[in-house]
């Protein structure tokens, strides 16, 4: 058996093991059929059925009226009337449906464990010349910390020594890294890219930016209105209809046994089984495409969105700066020097140079000033690439430029020769995704970003996004999502950054770009794209829509058959035991139909 199937079988076995009522009902039913003993059925009904009855009653006391009410009535009535076989069959059906749904949730959430390890947990504290690794929550204001290349900034802090480029895109939406020097304030959760920094803690972990966003996520989750499941919506009217048919049966025949027969054939197998089986199939199909759906409500709602909200940096765009404009004939020699640099912008220059010129010339006498620039000799010419300050330190006279943060300046033989500008690029799959969303009935597409308005509008125009809101804080994004929810009802939010997490939690369905996104956004979201391909969002929505069609088909046909059987049972032509067997046949048909989702 292939490894994925082995894992699936083991996962299902564990899910069943956590719900002993299924095992009790299955063993008891088999033992009763072998021994033909009513006592075995009675013991099974008491051991496996009473926990289910209490579970349903407890839900009703909390205001939850779902599809399992009729099944519970059937179990109790079977016990009272001594129709233990019929009761055991209902117990097996109901507990089996719950176990299947629990298995679907466990399988989805287990795939996220690797993503959750990304939150800042450890800080490198400096004391008396030593470096101690301590838990982030033990850091106090004034502590001196070392932030190495590749580290997350553990708490909000101020740089006291060193220079580096720091990626704050997950927090602010600004795709171009911040140049950190002495005095620069850094937000917790930012990523230090190249140079080592010594920083002073400005706030404890609980008050730092990262933790404040986590608090917003929890608040958004608590205030998020509950989503009514497909099965429960049908149960709202099917349960009263069943009770009405029971009353008719009793008034027409005066037989309590006929009432039980009505309850048994009315037990909503299509509601209890069709949804979890289809959900398992849908979640499994999505997982094959690298889309992890955490729970059944999410995959039911995913394809029904009427407004889709996108973050910009890292979601609609690649989140990695690339060369957008070159002033002067400097790209070839600049790329040659940058070949030997480890700076993240150097990779963009080299990629652009190789794409335009192919092989690049060799460089000699290479030198690098971390976080500031590089220099070297290329084909007999002295080349300096970097910030204005770096060029001035190399003896090059160059005027101030307010765009210094988004450009690398180039000097040849001691004279300014041009500059290289950087920008984020739109993902190539985005325009086709927008067309697909229109086919799915999405009424509005919206960009919510913490980035500058000009940059946001430029990307939105390329993407075909209708509405743009820029310069937003995390709380502003939450407010915008809630406003859209009031207008459209079902809102889908797609993001990847820490600052997106509260809005992901507030949306009807939150989708996180998990391949390079943050742990807090993946945890806040209902759906995680494990592959760096936003087109998979359209695939997941298509799976959801297909799954809903099959669920509605199963429910419609199944409830229709159940109603027809109720009519026959009302006049006494179906006994409870025969009704239970007929329900099992209906169960099999419902399950086979639901598996078509896979």
Buried (B, 14 or more C-beta within 10 A) or exposed (E): EEEEEEEBEEBBEEBBEEBBBBBBBBBBBEBBEEEEEEEBBBBBBBBBBBBBBEBBEEBBEEEEBBBBBBBBBBBBBBBEBBBBBBBBBBBBBBBBBBBBBBBBBBBBBEBBEEBEEBBBBEBBBBEEEEEEEBEBEEBEEEBBBBBEBEBBBBBBBBBBEBBBBBBBBBBBBBBBBBBBBEEBEBBBBBBBBBBBBBBBBBBBBEEBBBBBBBEBBEBBBEEBEEBBBBBBBBBEEBBEBBBEBBEBBBEEBEEBBBBBBBBBBBBBBBBBBBBBBBBBBBBBBBBEBBBBBBBBBBBBBBBBBBBBBBBBBBBBBBBBBBBBEBBBEBBBBBBBBBBBBEBBBBBBBBBBBBEEEEEBEEBEEBEBBBBBBBBBBBEEEBBBBBBBBBBEBBEBEBEEEEEBEBBBBBBBEEEBBBBBBBBBBBBEBBEEBBEBBEEBEBEBBBBBBBBEEEBBBBBBEBBBBEBBBBEBBBBBBBBBBBEBBEEBEBBBBBBBBBBBBBBBBBBBBBBBBBBEBBBBBBBBBBBBBBEBBBBBBBBBBBBBBBBBBBBBBBBEBBBEBBBEBBBBBBEBEBBBBBBBBBBBEBBEBBBEBBEBBB
